[in-house]
């Protein structure tokens, strides 16, 4: 396994551990959230990161790592919601949620490997601030697609943008690690 695959896997293991523990503590209460609500949660986290990057002042105390980890997990929840639909009741056990998490994390890993091959690991030369801006750009694209009821003319769909934001967040976490 190459360096990127090891670093990526290590970051995702931390994210998964947090998701699993929160699934035990809170259940799958997030299943009530529509994908658009998760998009807004991602926006809030990314905007906070950008504000802290610009001001250098952190009054809440949440680290960049915590915020990027939350984005990874919100992206996975959003893909689950896109595929399963939002439910007003908790219809997934913690174990089922973790199984879904693992399936989507595997898809994200495979996408990262393919794009990393084609782009020659260009992300390694990027700044964390640029990754933050790309996440914000993707959030705004998703919001527009959501407003268009998911219909696109030429663009990749909503899921593809969630996967990209997930991977940008992992890259940022690798940079910060």
Secondary structure, DSSP 8 states (H G I E B T S, - for coil): --HHHHHHHHHHHHHHHHHHHHHHHHTTGGGGS-HHHHHHHHHHHHHHHHHHHHH---SS---HHHHHHHHHHHHHHHHHHHHH---SS--S-HHHHHHHHHHHHHHHHHHHHHHHHHHTTGGGGS-HHHHHHHHHHHHHHHHHHHHTTT--SSS--HHHHHHHHHHHHHHHHHHH-
